[in-house]
């Protein structure tokens, strides 16, 4: 297997890991005003992701770094052409991260409501915009012969991309609700589980429509199998959530997200950013890649350090594996 193919797969794995882990973070943030009826309940919701949310974002940083080093042409075209949506995602993530750290600094209800709003919007915007961005990467955007983006903002807001945004929004909401049912106890657990089934039913319809549309644009045998697997995993996760088997439900939604992302990458390869103007402008894993020597050095670095990072993050989840409830939150 060529190094360009290996690094295409590694970038796909990194973004898949990011969407699985940050996906439930976004879901919890969006559900904060829905499931958190008072301050103690909202603190329970925030504490479920408190020890892990920043570690989950490392996957995005690593994915961006890997794209920059392995496929600089792809990185340059993507981050220049998608400048505004990616900037909005960055600002939302900054506001959300600051909110997690500052919410508890003062006891006033107004102070906390403002930071709760930052958490909500800082979760909602990326949940939608990531779907819009990846749908456009897959569908293709106007690139000239020099691989420069020559479209405008409204070229990115096409019906397929907007459906992609609704799909990631629904998947992350469902994933987050299932995560809360898995990590909390008492009334919050009951309400989160019930909400996961309701939101998941609508999400399943939207996700199936998006994947079906995806396969009409560009497809392969592997992509079809992955898309069917994603739909089945989501339905299995919802069935498990309905009978309060939260561990299996979380596994189902996680696998559904993983296979949905894999569907896009499998159907996209060997392209990394198709051009809707001229095939000569299309970026591929070959013409967007770094030199073979660079890819070789990166591969050895990844072989050494990736297991260490995975082991550390796995240990973090193990340490904070227990459920929490309002009984664990002291009254102020």
C-alpha positions as CSV (number, residue, x, y, z in Angstrom):
1,X,0.0,0.0,0.0
2,X,1.3,3.4,-1.0
3,X,2.1,6.0,1.8
4,X,-0.4,8.4,0.2
5,X,-3.1,5.8,0.7
6,X,-2.0,5.1,4.2
7,X,-2.2,8.8,5.2
8,X,-5.5,9.2,3.5
9,X,-6.8,6.4,5.7
10,X,-5.1,7.9,8.8
11,X,-6.8,11.3,8.2
12,X,-10.1,9.5,7.7
13,X,-9.6,7.7,11.0
14,X,-8.6,10.8,12.9
15,X,-11.7,12.7,11.7
16,X,-13.9,9.6,12.5
17,X,-12.5,9.5,16.0
18,X,-13.1,13.2,16.4
19,X,-16.7,13.0,15.3
20,X,-17.4,10.0,17.6
21,X,-15.9,11.6,20.7
22,X,-16.6,15.3,20.1
23,X,-20.0,14.3,18.7
24,X,-21.4,13.4,22.1
25,X,-19.7,16.5,23.6
26,X,-21.7,18.6,21.1
27,X,-24.8,16.6,21.9
28,X,-24.5,17.2,25.6
29,X,-23.9,20.9,25.1
30,X,-26.9,21.3,22.9
31,X,-29.1,19.4,25.4
32,X,-27.9,21.5,28.3
33,X,-31.0,23.8,28.2
34,X,-33.3,20.9,27.4
35,X,-32.4,18.3,30.0
36,X,-31.0,20.6,32.6
37,X,-34.0,21.9,34.5
38,X,-32.0,23.6,37.3
39,X,-28.4,24.5,38.0
40,X,-27.6,21.2,39.7
41,X,-28.9,19.2,36.8
42,X,-27.0,21.4,34.4
43,X,-23.8,20.9,36.4
44,X,-24.4,17.1,36.2
45,X,-24.6,17.3,32.4
46,X,-21.4,19.4,32.2
47,X,-19.6,17.1,34.6
48,X,-20.2,14.1,32.4
49,X,-17.9,15.6,29.7
50,X,-15.8,17.8,32.0
51,X,-12.8,15.4,32.2
52,X,-12.8,14.5,28.5
53,X,-14.0,17.3,26.3
54,X,-10.6,19.0,25.8
55,X,-8.9,15.6,25.1
56,X,-11.6,14.9,22.5
57,X,-10.6,18.1,20.6
58,X,-7.1,16.8,20.3
59,X,-8.4,14.5,17.6
60,X,-9.3,17.6,15.5
61,X,-5.9,19.2,16.1
62,X,-4.2,16.0,15.1
63,X,-6.3,15.5,12.0
64,X,-5.6,19.1,10.9
65,X,-1.9,18.7,11.5
66,X,-1.8,15.4,9.6
67,X,-3.7,17.0,6.7
68,X,-1.2,19.9,6.7
69,X,1.8,17.7,6.7
70,X,0.7,14.8,4.5
71,X,-1.5,16.7,2.1
72,X,-0.5,20.4,2.1
73,X,-2.3,21.2,-1.1
74,X,-5.6,19.8,0.3
75,X,-5.1,21.7,3.5
76,X,-4.4,25.0,1.7
77,X,-7.4,24.7,-0.6
78,X,-9.7,23.6,2.1
79,X,-8.8,26.2,4.7
80,X,-8.8,29.1,2.2
81,X,-12.0,28.1,0.4
82,X,-13.9,27.2,3.6
83,X,-12.4,30.1,5.5
84,X,-15.7,31.5,6.9
85,X,-17.4,28.3,8.1
86,X,-14.1,27.0,9.6
87,X,-13.6,30.4,11.3
88,X,-17.1,30.1,12.8
89,X,-16.3,26.6,14.0
90,X,-13.1,27.9,15.6
91,X,-14.8,30.8,17.3
92,X,-17.6,28.5,18.6
93,X,-15.1,26.0,20.0
94,X,-13.2,28.8,21.7
95,X,-16.4,30.3,23.3
96,X,-17.5,26.8,24.4
97,X,-14.1,26.0,26.0
98,X,-14.0,29.3,27.8
99,X,-17.6,28.7,29.0
100,X,-16.7,25.3,30.6
101,X,-13.9,27.0,32.5
102,X,-15.6,30.2,33.6
103,X,-19.2,29.1,34.3
104,X,-18.4,28.2,37.9
105,X,-16.3,31.2,38.7
106,X,-19.3,33.3,40.0
107,X,-22.5,32.2,41.7
108,X,-24.9,34.6,40.1
109,X,-27.6,33.0,38.0
110,X,-27.3,35.5,35.2
111,X,-23.5,34.8,34.9
112,X,-24.2,31.1,34.6
113,X,-27.0,31.6,32.0
114,X,-24.7,33.5,29.8
115,X,-22.0,30.8,29.8
116,X,-24.7,28.1,29.3
117,X,-25.8,30.0,26.2
118,X,-22.1,30.0,25.0
119,X,-22.0,26.2,25.6
120,X,-25.2,25.7,23.6
121,X,-24.3,27.8,20.6
122,X,-20.7,26.7,20.8
123,X,-22.0,23.1,20.3
124,X,-24.8,23.8,17.9
125,X,-22.8,25.7,15.3
126,X,-20.0,23.2,14.9
127,X,-22.5,20.3,14.9
128,X,-24.1,21.8,11.8
129,X,-21.1,23.3,10.1
130,X,-19.0,20.2,10.1
131,X,-21.7,18.4,8.2
132,X,-22.0,21.2,5.7
133,X,-18.2,21.3,5.3
134,X,-17.7,17.5,4.7
135,X,-20.7,17.3,2.4
136,X,-19.1,20.0,0.2
137,X,-15.7,18.2,0.4
138,X,-17.4,15.1,-0.9
139,X,-19.7,16.7,-3.5
140,X,-17.0,18.9,-4.9
141,X,-16.5,22.7,-5.1
142,X,-15.5,25.1,-7.8
143,X,-11.7,24.7,-8.1
144,X,-9.7,26.2,-11.0
145,X,-6.7,24.5,-12.7
146,X,-4.4,25.8,-10.0
147,X,-6.6,24.1,-7.3
148,X,-7.8,27.5,-6.0
149,X,-11.4,27.8,-4.7
150,X,-13.2,30.3,-6.9
151,X,-16.7,30.0,-5.5
152,X,-18.5,32.1,-2.8
153,X,-20.2,31.4,0.5
154,X,-23.5,30.5,-1.1
155,X,-21.9,27.8,-3.2
156,X,-21.3,26.0,0.1
157,X,-24.9,26.4,1.2
158,X,-26.3,24.0,-1.4
159,X,-29.2,21.6,-0.6
160,X,-27.0,18.5,-0.3
161,X,-24.6,20.3,2.1
162,X,-27.4,21.6,4.2
163,X,-28.9,18.1,4.5
164,X,-25.4,17.0,5.6
165,X,-25.5,19.7,8.3
166,X,-28.9,18.4,9.5
167,X,-27.5,14.8,9.5
168,X,-24.6,15.6,11.7
169,X,-26.8,17.8,14.0
170,X,-29.2,14.9,14.5
171,X,-26.5,12.3,14.9
172,X,-24.7,14.3,17.5
173,X,-27.9,15.1,19.4
174,X,-28.8,11.4,19.5
175,X,-25.2,10.4,20.4
176,X,-25.2,13.0,23.2
177,X,-28.5,11.9,24.6
178,X,-27.4,8.3,24.6
179,X,-24.1,9.3,26.3
180,X,-26.1,11.1,29.0
181,X,-28.3,8.1,29.6
182,X,-25.1,6.0,29.9
183,X,-23.3,8.4,32.3
184,X,-26.1,9.7,34.6
185,X,-28.5,8.3,37.1
186,X,-32.1,9.0,38.2
187,X,-34.5,11.3,36.4
188,X,-31.9,12.7,34.1
189,X,-31.0,9.2,32.8
190,X,-34.7,8.5,32.2
191,X,-35.3,11.7,30.3
192,X,-32.1,11.4,28.3
193,X,-32.9,7.9,27.2
194,X,-36.5,8.8,26.2
195,X,-35.2,11.8,24.3
196,X,-32.6,9.8,22.5
197,X,-35.2,7.5,21.0
198,X,-37.4,10.4,19.9
199,X,-34.6,12.4,18.3
200,X,-33.0,9.3,16.9
201,X,-36.1,8.4,15.0
202,X,-36.1,11.6,13.1
203,X,-32.3,11.5,12.7
204,X,-32.6,8.0,11.1
205,X,-34.9,9.4,8.4
206,X,-32.6,12.3,7.6
207,X,-29.4,10.2,7.7
208,X,-30.8,7.6,5.4
209,X,-31.8,10.3,2.9
210,X,-28.4,11.9,3.1
211,X,-26.5,8.6,2.6
212,X,-28.8,7.7,-0.3
213,X,-28.1,11.0,-1.9
214,X,-24.4,10.6,-1.3
215,X,-24.3,7.3,-3.1
216,X,-26.0,8.9,-6.2
217,X,-23.2,11.5,-6.4
218,X,-20.2,9.2,-6.1
219,X,-20.1,5.6,-5.0
220,X,-18.2,2.3,-4.7
221,X,-19.0,-1.2,-3.5
222,X,-17.3,-0.5,-0.2
223,X,-19.3,2.8,0.3
224,X,-22.6,1.0,-0.3
225,X,-21.8,-1.6,2.3
226,X,-20.6,1.1,4.8
227,X,-23.7,3.2,4.3
228,X,-26.0,0.2,4.9
229,X,-24.0,-0.7,8.0
230,X,-24.3,2.9,9.3
231,X,-28.1,2.8,8.9
232,X,-28.4,-0.6,10.6
233,X,-26.0,0.4,13.5
234,X,-28.1,3.5,14.2
235,X,-31.4,1.5,14.2
236,X,-29.7,-1.1,16.5
237,X,-28.6,1.7,18.8
238,X,-32.1,3.2,19.0
239,X,-33.5,-0.3,19.8
240,X,-31.0,-0.7,22.6
241,X,-31.8,2.8,24.0
242,X,-35.5,1.9,24.0
243,X,-34.9,-1.0,26.3
244,X,-32.4,1.0,28.4
245,X,-29.3,-0.9,27.3
246,X,-27.3,2.3,27.3
247,X,-23.9,0.7,26.7
248,X,-25.1,-1.1,23.5
249,X,-27.0,2.0,22.5
250,X,-23.9,4.1,22.7
251,X,-22.0,1.5,20.8
252,X,-24.6,1.6,18.1
253,X,-24.6,5.4,17.6
254,X,-20.8,5.5,17.7
255,X,-20.6,2.8,15.0
256,X,-23.2,4.6,13.0
257,X,-21.2,7.8,13.0
258,X,-18.0,6.0,12.2
259,X,-19.5,4.1,9.3
260,X,-21.2,7.3,7.9
261,X,-17.9,9.1,7.9
262,X,-16.2,6.1,6.4
263,X,-18.8,6.1,3.6
264,X,-17.8,9.6,2.6
265,X,-14.1,8.8,2.6
266,X,-14.5,5.5,0.8
267,X,-16.6,7.0,-2.0
268,X,-14.3,10.0,-2.2
269,X,-11.0,8.1,-2.6
270,X,-8.7,8.6,-4.5
271,X,-9.9,12.2,-4.7
272,X,-9.6,14.4,-1.7
273,X,-11.4,17.5,-3.1
274,X,-13.2,17.2,-6.4
275,X,-13.7,20.2,-8.7
276,X,-17.1,20.9,-10.1
277,X,-15.6,23.0,-12.9
278,X,-12.9,20.9,-14.5
279,X,-11.4,17.5,-13.7
280,X,-8.0,19.1,-14.0
281,X,-8.7,21.1,-10.9
282,X,-9.5,18.1,-8.8
283,X,-7.2,17.3,-5.9
284,X,-6.3,13.7,-5.4
285,X,-4.3,11.8,-2.8
286,X,-1.5,11.8,-5.2
287,X,-1.3,15.4,-6.5
288,X,-2.1,16.9,-3.0
289,X,0.5,14.9,-1.1
290,X,3.9,15.8,0.4
291,X,7.1,14.2,-0.7
292,X,7.6,10.4,-0.1
293,X,10.4,11.2,2.4
294,X,8.1,13.5,4.4
295,X,5.4,10.8,4.5
296,X,7.9,8.2,5.5
297,X,9.1,10.2,8.5
298,X,5.5,11.0,9.5
299,X,4.7,7.3,9.4
300,X,7.4,6.4,11.9
301,X,6.4,9.2,14.2
302,X,2.8,8.0,14.1
303,X,3.8,4.4,14.8
304,X,5.7,5.5,17.9
305,X,3.3,8.1,19.4
306,X,-0.2,7.1,18.4
307,X,-0.4,4.1,20.8
308,X,0.8,6.3,23.7
309,X,-1.9,8.9,23.0
310,X,-4.6,6.2,22.7
311,X,-3.5,4.5,25.9
312,X,-3.6,7.8,27.8
313,X,-7.0,8.8,26.5
314,X,-8.4,5.3,27.2
315,X,-7.1,5.5,30.7
316,X,-8.9,8.8,31.2
317,X,-12.2,7.4,30.2
318,X,-11.6,4.4,32.5
319,X,-10.9,6.6,35.5
320,X,-14.1,8.7,34.9
321,X,-16.3,5.7,33.9
322,X,-18.9,5.9,36.7
323,X,-22.4,7.4,36.6
324,X,-23.1,10.7,38.3
325,X,-26.3,12.4,39.4
326,X,-27.7,15.3,41.3
327,X,-26.8,13.5,44.6
328,X,-23.1,14.0,43.6
329,X,-23.5,17.8,43.2
330,X,-23.3,19.8,46.4
331,X,-25.8,22.7,46.8
332,X,-24.5,26.2,46.9
